[in-house]
Amino acid sequence: MADQIEIKGIKSFGYHGVFESENIAGQDFFVDVALELDLMRASVTDDVADTVNYAEITDLVLEEVTGERVELIEKLAGRIADRITSTYPQIAAVSVTVHKPQAPVNAQVQDISVTINR
């Protein structure tokens, strides 16, 4: 299947991390989502009921990032991917990338991210 919906750079503030300082101060997280599904019908009908509503997907991502704290962005990405696939069975595959550009590491980095594919 070649049809895809992508949502890039969903910004949200969360308290995820291994260190206590991350739990107190929090930081910005950015999430990219790529959804693979059949868009043939939607491309003909022009009806949102024949696709997935990307506003709903975005809201789901925001809920996960602002919700229950996790230590690893691997866990956060997995929770987002699993929730998307369980909520929208018409999605054949999902890729979720969680970016943590302010991760506490001992070097200046542009970004640290984890990608989960389901």
Summary of the structure (lengths in Angstrom):
residues: 118
radius of gyration: 15.5
end to end distance: 14.6
largest distance: 52.4
contacts: 326
relative contact order: 0.23
helix: 36%
strand: 28%
